[in-house]
Amino acid sequence: MEAVTRDQTLYYVTGDLVVSAPTPAGGLHLFRVHTAIISQFSPVLGDMLKLPSGTDAREIFGGVPLLHFPDPAADVGELFRSFLQFWRSDPSFPTKVYGLMRIATKYQVDFMCNAIKHHLESEWPATLGDLLRLQNDMDAIISMPDLAEFENIISDAYSVFPEPAAAIRVAMDLGTISILPAAFYMLAVHDYDHIEDKTTSNPPRELTASRFAVLKEPELLRYYQGKVQFAKAARFALTDFWSSDKPGCEFDEQLDDGEAGDDIKGPTNCENTLAGLDKQIKDDPMN
């Protein structure tokens, strides 16, 4: 017999509809909601929630009609919760909201898709100056010494900065191209060898565990193109500006074999690289 559980916060005794959704364990999770509230947000849900004629046309649970959703219970819960409350600023927002975005798109909850899009835009740097400030903040945390008294501070810092891979995936699905240059830049300055797909008690020095598994082939291609552009920019800067009095670039150490990281901090080369990434994104036939 499959386990049946009730949601602790979304099971209103005054609700006029019970919604069931499957759990990963194979059970059912129940929500009791008000059709008048749910229907006003989505025309698709509104049609689904209309009671059919005839007393035996729908299952009854707890004295009210029961409607089965095929979507994961966690996603259904996030959708219903979002009708009543909204999210606060959260660096892991793209990861947490992906399921919500998928189900909101399915049921044409347009206001929710737009809200996700606007919130995502607000979480990422919109200008070169904002991006450089974010990079400097990350550099400051990375450069902290590995002393025991700093471990908790460093661990907490890993959850402060936005995670680029998930943000790119959500932005591509929503068409939010304005964040892509900054997100791809942040992704390109990560060291792939140190990127993990899980949270550990001792996070890698890259601060965020970029989830490369969520990226599709065109996005991975853009990532590698960005790495190549950084390598070219680094070689150009090292050969033409190493002995120059022109301001713009600072170098922490010499790069090996064209490998590019976050060593280029000057506005000139950063701006050129970002402009190149932005042009690739806008000219991409898949957009």
C-alpha positions as CSV (number, residue, x, y, z in Angstrom):
1,M,0.0,0.0,0.0
2,E,1.5,3.4,-1.0
3,A,2.2,5.8,1.8
4,V,0.0,8.9,1.9
5,T,1.1,12.1,3.7
6,R,-0.4,15.5,4.1
7,D,1.6,18.7,3.6
8,Q,2.3,20.4,6.9
9,T,1.6,23.9,5.6
10,L,-0.6,23.5,2.5
11,Y,-3.4,21.5,3.9
12,Y,-6.2,23.9,4.8
13,V,-9.2,22.5,6.5
14,T,-11.4,25.1,4.7
15,G,-10.0,24.1,1.3
16,D,-12.5,22.8,-1.2
17,L,-10.1,20.6,-3.2
18,V,-7.4,18.0,-2.3
19,V,-4.5,17.6,-4.8
20,S,-2.3,14.5,-4.7
21,A,1.2,14.3,-6.2
22,P,3.7,11.5,-6.3
23,T,6.8,11.4,-4.0
24,P,10.2,9.9,-4.9
25,A,9.5,7.0,-2.5
26,G,6.4,6.0,-4.5
27,G,3.8,7.4,-2.2
28,L,1.4,10.3,-2.5
29,H,1.6,13.7,-0.9
30,L,-1.6,15.6,-0.4
31,F,-2.4,19.3,-0.5
32,R,-5.8,20.8,0.4
33,V,-6.3,24.2,-1.3
34,H,-8.9,26.7,-2.4
35,T,-9.9,26.5,-6.0
36,A,-10.7,30.2,-6.2
37,I,-7.2,31.1,-5.2
38,I,-5.4,28.6,-7.4
39,S,-7.6,29.2,-10.5
40,Q,-6.9,33.0,-10.7
41,F,-3.2,32.4,-11.3
42,S,-3.3,29.9,-14.1
43,P,-5.9,29.3,-16.9
44,V,-4.7,25.7,-17.3
45,L,-5.2,25.0,-13.6
46,G,-8.5,26.8,-13.7
47,D,-9.8,24.4,-16.3
48,M,-8.4,21.4,-14.5
49,L,-10.0,22.5,-11.2
50,K,-13.5,23.0,-12.7
51,L,-15.7,20.3,-11.1
52,P,-17.4,18.1,-13.7
53,S,-21.1,17.6,-13.7
54,G,-22.4,14.6,-11.9
55,T,-21.7,13.5,-8.3
56,D,-19.7,10.5,-9.2
57,A,-17.4,12.1,-11.7
58,R,-14.5,12.7,-9.4
59,E,-13.0,10.9,-6.4
60,I,-13.8,12.3,-2.9
61,F,-11.3,12.6,-0.1
62,G,-12.2,14.2,3.3
63,G,-15.5,15.3,1.9
64,V,-14.0,17.3,-1.0
65,P,-13.0,16.4,-4.6
66,L,-9.6,14.7,-5.1
67,L,-7.5,15.7,-8.1
68,H,-4.3,13.7,-9.0
69,F,-1.3,15.6,-10.4
70,P,1.4,13.6,-12.3
71,D,4.1,16.2,-11.3
72,P,6.5,15.6,-8.4
73,A,5.1,16.6,-5.1
74,A,8.0,18.9,-4.3
75,D,7.3,20.9,-7.5
76,V,3.6,21.1,-6.9
77,G,4.2,22.3,-3.3
78,E,6.6,25.0,-4.5
79,L,4.0,26.2,-7.1
80,F,1.2,26.4,-4.5
81,R,3.5,28.0,-2.0
82,S,4.6,30.6,-4.5
83,F,0.9,31.8,-4.9
84,L,1.0,32.8,-1.2
85,Q,4.5,33.9,-0.6
86,F,7.6,34.9,-2.6
87,W,11.3,34.1,-2.2
88,R,14.0,36.2,-0.6
89,S,17.4,36.8,-2.1
90,D,19.2,33.5,-2.3
91,P,22.5,32.6,-4.2
92,S,21.1,29.1,-4.9
93,F,17.9,30.6,-6.3
94,P,18.4,29.1,-9.9
95,T,18.9,25.6,-8.5
96,K,15.9,25.8,-6.2
97,V,13.5,27.4,-8.6
98,Y,14.2,25.1,-11.7
99,G,11.4,22.7,-10.8
100,L,9.0,25.6,-10.1
101,M,9.9,27.2,-13.4
102,R,9.2,23.9,-15.2
103,I,5.8,23.4,-13.7
104,A,4.8,27.1,-14.0
105,T,5.6,26.9,-17.7
106,K,3.6,23.7,-18.1
107,Y,0.5,25.2,-16.5
108,Q,1.0,28.7,-18.1
109,V,1.5,30.5,-14.9
110,D,2.9,33.5,-16.8
111,F,3.2,35.9,-13.9
112,M,5.4,33.3,-12.1
113,C,7.7,32.8,-15.1
114,N,8.1,36.6,-15.4
115,A,8.8,36.9,-11.7
116,I,11.5,34.2,-11.9
117,K,13.0,36.1,-14.8
118,H,13.1,39.4,-13.1
119,H,14.4,38.0,-9.9
120,L,17.2,36.2,-11.7
121,E,18.2,39.4,-13.5
122,S,18.4,41.2,-10.1
123,E,20.7,38.5,-8.7
124,W,23.4,38.9,-11.4
125,P,25.7,41.8,-12.2
126,A,24.3,43.9,-15.0
127,T,27.5,46.0,-15.7
128,L,31.2,45.4,-16.0
129,G,31.8,47.4,-12.8
130,D,29.3,45.2,-10.9
131,L,30.9,42.1,-12.2
132,L,34.4,43.2,-11.3
133,R,33.3,44.1,-7.8
134,L,31.8,40.6,-7.4
135,Q,35.0,39.0,-8.7
136,N,37.1,41.1,-6.3
137,D,34.9,40.0,-3.4
138,M,35.4,36.3,-4.4
139,D,39.1,36.9,-4.7
140,A,39.2,38.3,-1.2
141,I,37.6,35.2,0.2
142,I,39.7,32.8,-1.8
143,S,42.9,34.4,-0.6
144,M,42.1,34.0,3.0
145,P,44.7,31.8,4.8
146,D,43.9,28.1,5.6
147,L,43.7,28.6,9.4
148,A,41.4,26.7,11.6
149,E,39.7,29.8,12.9
150,F,38.8,30.9,9.4
151,E,37.3,27.6,8.2
152,N,33.7,28.4,9.2
153,I,34.0,31.9,7.6
154,I,35.3,30.4,4.4
155,S,32.6,27.6,4.3
156,D,29.9,30.2,4.8
157,A,31.3,32.4,2.0
158,Y,30.8,29.5,-0.5
159,S,27.1,30.0,-0.2
160,V,27.2,33.8,-0.7
161,F,28.0,34.0,-4.4
162,P,25.7,33.0,-7.3
163,E,26.1,29.6,-8.9
164,P,26.6,30.2,-12.7
165,A,25.7,26.9,-14.3
166,A,22.2,26.6,-12.9
167,A,21.6,30.3,-13.6
168,I,22.6,29.8,-17.3
169,R,20.3,26.8,-17.6
170,V,17.3,28.7,-16.2
171,A,18.2,31.8,-18.2
172,M,18.3,29.9,-21.5
173,D,14.9,28.3,-20.8
174,L,13.4,31.7,-20.0
175,G,15.2,33.7,-22.6
176,T,16.9,35.9,-20.0
177,I,20.0,36.6,-22.1
178,S,21.0,39.7,-20.1
179,I,22.6,37.7,-17.4
180,L,24.5,35.3,-19.7
181,P,27.7,37.3,-20.3
182,A,28.3,37.6,-16.5
183,A,27.3,34.1,-15.8
184,F,29.5,32.6,-18.5
185,Y,32.3,34.8,-17.3
186,M,32.0,33.5,-13.8
187,L,31.8,29.9,-15.2
188,A,34.9,30.4,-17.4
189,V,37.1,31.6,-14.5
190,H,36.4,28.4,-12.6
191,D,38.9,25.5,-12.6
192,Y,37.0,22.5,-14.1
193,D,39.3,20.1,-12.2
194,H,38.1,21.4,-8.9
195,I,34.4,21.7,-9.6
196,E,32.2,19.3,-7.7
197,D,28.5,18.5,-8.0
198,K,27.8,18.3,-4.3
199,T,28.1,20.3,-1.2
200,T,30.8,19.1,1.3
201,S,31.9,20.2,4.7
202,N,35.1,21.5,3.1
203,P,34.0,23.2,-0.2
204,P,36.5,23.7,-3.0
205,R,38.3,27.0,-3.3
206,E,36.2,28.0,-6.2
207,L,33.4,29.0,-3.8
208,T,30.5,27.6,-5.8
209,A,30.1,24.1,-7.0
210,S,29.2,24.7,-10.6
211,R,26.8,22.1,-11.8
212,F,28.1,21.3,-15.2
213,A,25.6,18.4,-15.6
214,V,22.7,20.8,-16.1
215,L,24.4,22.5,-19.1
216,K,23.5,21.4,-22.6
217,E,26.1,20.9,-25.4
218,P,25.8,24.5,-26.9
219,E,26.3,26.0,-23.4
220,L,29.4,23.8,-22.8
221,L,30.7,24.9,-26.2
222,R,30.3,28.5,-25.1
223,Y,32.1,27.8,-21.8
224,Y,35.1,26.3,-23.7
225,Q,35.1,29.2,-26.1
226,G,35.2,31.6,-23.2
227,K,38.2,29.7,-21.7
228,V,40.0,30.1,-25.1
229,Q,39.2,33.8,-25.2
230,F,40.6,34.3,-21.8
231,A,43.8,32.4,-22.8
232,K,44.2,34.6,-25.9
233,A,43.6,37.8,-23.8
234,A,46.2,36.7,-21.3
235,R,48.8,36.0,-23.9
236,F,48.1,39.4,-25.6
237,A,48.4,41.2,-22.2
238,L,51.6,39.4,-21.3
239,T,53.3,40.1,-24.6
240,D,52.1,43.7,-25.2
241,F,51.5,45.2,-21.8
242,W,53.9,43.4,-19.4
243,S,56.4,46.3,-19.6
244,S,53.9,49.0,-20.5
245,D,52.9,51.9,-18.4
246,K,49.3,51.6,-19.6
247,P,46.9,50.9,-16.8
248,G,44.3,48.2,-17.0
249,C,45.7,44.8,-16.1
250,E,47.2,43.2,-13.0
251,F,48.7,39.8,-12.8
252,D,49.0,37.5,-9.8
253,E,51.2,35.0,-11.5
254,Q,52.3,33.9,-15.0
255,L,49.9,31.6,-16.8
256,D,51.0,28.1,-17.9
257,D,50.3,26.7,-21.3
258,G,47.7,29.3,-22.1
259,E,45.5,28.3,-19.1
260,A,43.4,31.3,-18.2
261,G,41.8,31.9,-14.8
262,D,40.9,34.9,-12.9
263,D,44.4,36.4,-13.2
264,I,43.2,39.1,-15.6
265,K,41.5,41.8,-13.6
266,G,42.0,44.8,-15.8
267,P,38.9,46.6,-17.2
268,T,40.2,46.6,-20.8
269,N,40.6,42.9,-21.4
270,C,37.7,41.9,-19.2
271,E,35.5,44.3,-21.1
272,N,36.7,42.9,-24.5
273,T,36.2,39.3,-23.4
274,L,32.7,40.0,-22.1
275,A,31.8,41.9,-25.3
276,G,32.9,38.8,-27.2
277,L,30.9,36.5,-25.1
278,D,27.9,38.8,-25.4
279,K,28.2,38.9,-29.2
280,Q,28.4,35.1,-29.4
281,I,25.2,34.8,-27.3
282,K,23.3,37.3,-29.4
283,D,24.5,35.9,-32.7
284,D,23.8,32.3,-31.7
285,P,21.2,30.8,-34.1
286,M,19.7,28.8,-31.3
287,N,18.5,32.0,-29.6
